[in-house]
Amino acid sequence: MGTMSHRERFLTAVKHGIPDRVPACPCLSNMVPVRRLGIPFWDVYLHNDPPLWRAYLDAIRYYGIDGRMIYGSLDIRTREDNVSRETTTLTKTEERIHTRTVIHTPLGDLSSETIYAADDPPAVVVKLIKNIAEDMPKLRYLYPEYVSYSSEKADAMRKETGEDAVFCLQVGYPGFHNFEGMFDGGLSSAVYAFMEHPDLFEEMRVLQHADAVAKARMMLDYKPDILYLGGSGTLTLSSPEWVREFTLPTLKVITRMAKEAGVPTMLHSCGRSSAFLEMLAAETDLDCINPLEKPPMGDVELKDVKEMYGSRLSLSGNIHTTDVMLRGTAADVDEACRRAIEDAAAGGGFILMTGDQCGRDTPDENIFAFVAAAKKYGKY
């Protein structure tokens, strides 16, 4: 077997094949790439200068990892354009920029506020939904009918990515991991609202399901390398019962669509995932899951997951981002990677990955050690 490109190596593993070696993909989705630039984080997140996807490309090329470009997007056109948005700056200091975004709908406004820090990713401090009964009529306008798409931006990004990473289009799905980000007051507010208005949550589920399926249909028409299903904390911010009620129906439909279209699917759900894994393996057509976090962040061990689900799912994980990548030595990284490859690489279908999101101050030598370990121990 000859040497594969980064893209070929990653894609082969996602499809449950045996690449020339185990792909090395530490999760560098935003903090490390932006830190490398030596500029305020708000330049990237607020001003899009440079865009995050380009910062990510620079980082994966610098470290030599097998990348996953998850920032691809289509310009989707809607049937009606009756919603507008405006963002204003409330305060600005040397440490942070505080903005407010107002969404104007025919039935009134929704608003959120975000803090952009100089040295950290942004945080939404005021969220859209303050009262579900009052805000639901406005929220319906956030899920319009889609009629067509333009791929000009995606084409340019895909071309620039080349063989250095798999090119993904990403779609979300319903669940409390999603609702938490919409409700002012976070998860507790969402749960209280659900107890009082289960009918409105079912309406939100139906709206988000239809929205996700419509977007996925256009993405599959475009045929990315991978359809990436983004659901950070799906089970951690919910329960197995609520995942089954709100999330699983959408994943069943989208993964079946992707299978029929010949596009592999990869799902991201950080935190606990054991009960979720069982559902995904038995009841969906999902191809690959990450990051399979180990305790205390998650509840899985690679060896156990490989034995239980390795014949059904490709696996991607799960080097500890804090104990090993951030605080450990290069030798610690080497040993953790060796054990992970030993536990999960046999027979293919494995991507060496970290848990969710390497911290901003992760030492460069540890990221280089991660890639070196995959090359040293990951040959088939």
C-alpha positions in Angstrom: 0.0 0.0 0.0 1.4 3.4 -1.0 1.4 6.5 1.1 -2.0 8.1 1.3 -2.9 11.8 1.4 -4.3 13.2 4.6 -7.7 13.2 3.1 -7.5 9.7 1.7 -6.3 8.3 5.0 -9.1 9.9 7.1 -11.8 9.0 4.6 -10.7 5.4 4.4 -10.9 5.1 8.2 -14.3 6.7 8.4 -15.6 4.2 5.8 -14.4 1.4 8.1 -11.4 0.6 5.9 -7.7 0.0 6.6 -5.6 3.0 5.6 -1.8 3.1 5.2 -1.7 4.0 8.9 -4.0 5.2 11.7 -5.0 8.8 10.9 -3.9 11.4 13.5 -6.5 14.1 14.2 -6.1 15.9 17.5 -9.2 18.1 17.9 -7.9 21.6 17.1 -11.2 23.0 16.0 -10.7 26.6 17.2 -8.6 27.6 20.2 -5.1 26.3 19.1 -5.4 27.6 15.5 -6.4 31.1 16.7 -3.8 31.2 19.5 -1.1 30.4 16.8 -2.0 33.6 15.0 -1.0 35.9 17.9 -4.0 38.2 17.3 -7.1 38.9 19.5 -9.6 36.1 19.2 -12.3 38.6 18.2 -10.5 39.2 14.9 -11.5 35.7 13.9 -14.8 35.2 15.6 -16.3 38.7 15.2 -14.5 40.2 12.3 -13.8 37.0 10.3 -10.3 38.3 9.6 -9.0 35.7 8.9 -12.0 33.3 8.9 -11.7 30.4 11.3 -11.5 27.8 8.5 -8.4 29.4 7.1 -6.8 29.5 10.6 -7.6 25.8 11.0 -6.0 25.0 7.6 -2.8 26.8 8.6 -2.7 24.9 11.9 -3.2 21.4 10.4 -0.5 22.1 7.9 1.9 23.3 10.5 1.4 20.3 12.8 1.0 17.8 9.9 -2.2 16.3 11.1 -4.8 14.4 9.1 -7.4 17.2 9.1 -11.2 17.4 9.1 -12.5 20.6 7.6 -15.8 21.0 9.4 -16.4 24.7 8.4 -17.7 24.1 4.9 -21.1 25.7 4.2 -23.5 26.2 1.4 -25.4 29.5 0.7 -28.9 28.3 1.1 -31.7 30.5 -0.4 -35.2 30.7 1.2 -38.6 31.2 -0.3 -39.3 34.4 1.8 -36.9 36.9 3.3 -38.9 38.4 6.1 -36.3 38.1 8.8 -33.4 40.6 9.3 -30.5 40.7 11.8 -28.4 43.6 13.1 -25.5 43.4 15.5 -24.3 46.4 17.5 -21.4 46.9 19.9 -22.5 47.7 23.5 -19.1 48.1 25.1 -15.5 47.6 24.1 -12.3 47.4 26.3 -8.8 46.0 25.8 -10.1 42.7 27.2 -13.5 42.2 25.6 -16.2 43.3 23.1 -19.8 43.0 24.2 -22.3 42.9 21.3 -26.1 42.6 20.9 -27.8 40.9 18.0 -31.4 41.6 17.3 -33.5 39.4 15.0 -36.5 41.3 13.5 -39.5 39.1 12.7 -42.9 40.1 11.5 -44.2 39.3 15.0 -41.5 41.0 17.0 -37.8 40.9 17.9 -35.6 38.2 19.4 -32.2 39.2 20.9 -29.0 37.8 22.2 -25.8 39.2 23.6 -22.2 37.8 23.1 -18.9 38.5 24.8 -15.9 38.4 22.5 -12.7 38.0 24.6 -9.2 38.9 23.4 -7.8 35.5 24.4 -10.7 33.1 24.4 -13.6 32.0 22.2 -16.8 34.0 22.4 -19.5 33.3 25.0 -23.2 34.0 24.5 -24.3 35.6 27.7 -27.9 36.5 26.8 -29.8 33.9 24.7 -32.7 34.2 22.3 -35.6 32.6 24.3 -36.7 34.4 27.4 -40.3 33.1 27.5 -41.2 30.1 25.3 -44.9 30.9 25.1 -44.3 34.5 24.1 -41.3 33.8 21.8 -42.5 30.7 20.0 -44.5 32.7 17.3 -41.3 34.6 16.5 -39.1 31.5 16.5 -41.1 29.9 13.7 -39.7 32.5 11.4 -36.1 31.1 12.0 -37.0 27.9 10.2 -38.0 29.1 6.6 -38.5 27.0 3.5 -35.4 26.3 1.6 -35.6 26.4 -2.2 -32.0 26.3 -3.6 -28.4 26.7 -2.8 -25.2 28.1 -4.1 -21.9 26.3 -3.7 -19.5 29.0 -4.7 -18.0 29.5 -1.2 -17.9 25.8 -0.5 -16.1 25.1 -3.8 -13.5 27.7 -3.1 -12.9 26.3 0.4 -12.8 22.8 -0.8 -10.2 23.7 -3.4 -8.0 25.4 -0.9 -8.3 22.5 1.5 -7.2 20.1 -1.2 -5.8 16.8 0.1 -4.8 18.2 3.5 -8.2 17.4 5.1 -11.5 15.7 4.5 -14.1 18.3 3.4 -17.3 18.2 5.5 -20.6 19.9 5.5 -22.1 20.1 8.9 -25.8 19.9 10.1 -27.2 19.9 13.6 -30.1 18.1 15.0 -32.8 18.6 17.7 -32.2 17.9 21.4 -31.5 19.5 24.7 -27.9 20.1 23.7 -29.5 22.4 21.1 -32.3 23.9 23.3 -29.7 24.8 26.0 -28.1 27.2 23.6 -31.4 28.9 22.8 -32.8 29.5 26.3 -31.7 32.4 28.4 -30.6 30.7 31.7 -29.3 27.7 29.8 -30.2 24.1 30.5 -32.2 24.6 33.7 -34.4 27.2 32.0 -35.0 24.8 29.0 -35.9 21.9 31.3 -38.4 24.1 33.3 -39.9 25.4 30.1 -40.3 21.8 28.8 -42.1 20.7 31.9 -44.6 23.6 31.5 -44.9 23.5 27.7 -44.2 20.0 26.3 -46.4 20.8 23.3 -44.2 23.8 22.3 -41.0 21.7 22.6 -42.6 19.1 20.3 -43.3 21.9 17.8 -39.6 23.0 18.1 -38.5 19.4 17.5 -40.6 19.2 14.4 -39.3 22.5 13.1 -35.7 21.6 13.8 -36.2 18.1 12.3 -37.6 19.5 9.1 -34.9 22.2 8.9 -32.1 19.6 9.4 -33.5 17.2 6.9 -33.9 20.0 4.3 -30.3 21.2 4.8 -29.0 17.7 4.7 -30.7 17.0 1.4 -29.0 19.9 -0.2 -25.6 19.0 1.4 -25.9 15.5 0.1 -26.7 16.8 -3.4 -23.4 18.7 -3.2 -21.6 15.5 -2.1 -19.0 16.5 0.5 -16.5 13.9 1.6 -18.4 13.5 4.9 -21.8 14.7 6.2 -20.8 15.9 9.7 -23.5 15.7 12.4 -22.8 18.3 15.1 -24.3 17.6 18.5 -21.9 18.6 21.3 -23.1 17.1 24.6 -26.1 15.3 23.2 -26.4 12.9 26.1 -24.5 14.9 28.7 -27.1 17.7 28.5 -30.0 15.4 28.3 -31.1 11.9 29.2 -31.4 8.6 27.2 -35.2 9.0 27.2 -35.0 12.6 25.8 -32.4 11.7 23.3 -34.7 8.9 22.0 -37.6 11.4 21.9 -36.0 14.5 20.4 -32.8 13.4 18.7 -33.0 9.8 17.4 -35.8 10.4 14.8 -33.8 13.0 13.0 -30.6 11.0 13.0 -32.4 7.9 11.6 -33.7 9.9 8.7 -30.5 11.8 7.9 -28.1 8.9 8.2 -30.4 6.8 6.0 -30.4 9.6 3.4 -26.6 9.9 3.5 -26.2 6.1 3.1 -28.5 6.1 0.0 -26.5 9.1 -1.4 -23.2 7.3 -0.8 -21.8 9.9 1.6 -20.4 8.7 4.9 -21.6 10.3 8.1 -19.6 11.3 11.2 -21.2 12.4 14.4 -19.7 14.6 17.1 -21.0 14.3 20.6 -18.6 15.1 23.4 -19.2 14.1 27.0 -21.1 10.9 28.0 -22.0 8.7 25.1 -22.3 5.1 26.2 -26.1 4.9 26.0 -26.1 7.1 22.9 -23.7 4.7 21.2 -26.0 1.8 21.7 -28.8 3.6 20.0 -26.7 4.8 17.1 -25.2 1.4 16.4 -28.5 -0.4 16.5 -31.0 2.1 15.1 -29.2 4.4 12.6 -27.0 4.2 9.5 -24.2 6.3 11.1 -20.7 5.5 9.9 -18.4 7.0 12.5 -18.5 8.7 15.9 -16.2 11.0 17.9 -14.7 11.8 20.4 -15.7 8.9 22.7 -14.4 10.8 25.8 -13.1 8.8 28.8 -13.9 9.6 32.4 -14.3 12.1 34.0 -15.4 14.0 30.9 -17.1 11.0 29.3 -18.0 7.5 30.2 -16.3 5.2 27.6 -13.0 3.3 27.2 -11.8 2.7 23.7 -11.1 -1.0 24.2 -14.6 -1.7 25.5 -16.2 0.3 22.7 -14.1 -1.4 20.0 -15.3 -4.8 21.3 -18.9 -3.8 21.5 -19.3 -1.6 18.4 -16.2 -1.8 16.3 -17.7 -4.2 13.8 -20.5 -1.7 13.2 -19.1 1.8 13.7 -15.8 3.4 12.9 -14.4 5.0 16.0 -12.6 8.3 16.6 -11.0 9.2 20.0 -10.1 9.6 22.8 -6.8 11.0 24.2 -7.5 13.2 27.3 -7.3 16.9 26.3 -6.4 18.1 29.8 -4.5 15.4 31.7 -2.5 14.3 28.7 -2.5 17.0 25.9 -2.5 20.1 28.1 -0.7 19.1 31.3 1.2 16.0 30.2 4.6 15.6 28.6 5.4 14.5 25.1 6.2 11.1 26.6 2.8 11.0 28.2 1.2 11.8 24.9 3.2 9.1 23.2 2.2 6.4 25.7 -1.5 7.4 25.7 -1.6 7.3 21.9 0.2 3.9 21.8 -2.4 2.5 24.2 -5.3 3.9 22.2 -4.0 2.4 18.9 -3.5 -0.9 20.6 -7.0 -0.8 22.0 -8.9 0.2 18.9 -7.0 0.1 15.6 -7.1 -3.6 14.8 -9.1 -4.2 11.6 -9.2 -0.6 10.6 -12.0 1.9 11.1 -10.1 3.9 13.7 -9.0 7.5 13.8 -6.7 8.6 16.6 -8.3 11.7 18.1 -8.3 13.6 21.3 -11.4 14.3 23.4 -13.3 17.5 22.6 -11.1 20.5 21.8 -7.5 20.8 22.8 -7.1 23.7 25.2 -5.7 27.0 24.0 -2.4 26.5 25.8 -1.7 23.0 24.7 2.1 22.8 24.0 3.1 22.5 20.4 5.5 19.6 21.4 2.5 17.6 22.6 0.6 18.0 19.3 3.7 17.0 17.3 4.2 14.0 19.7 0.6 13.0 18.9 1.2 12.9 15.2 4.6 11.2 15.6 2.9 8.5 17.7 0.4 7.7 15.0 3.2 7.3 12.5 5.2 5.1 14.9 2.5 2.8 16.2 -0.3 3.1 13.7 1.0 1.0 10.8 -1.1 -1.9 9.7 
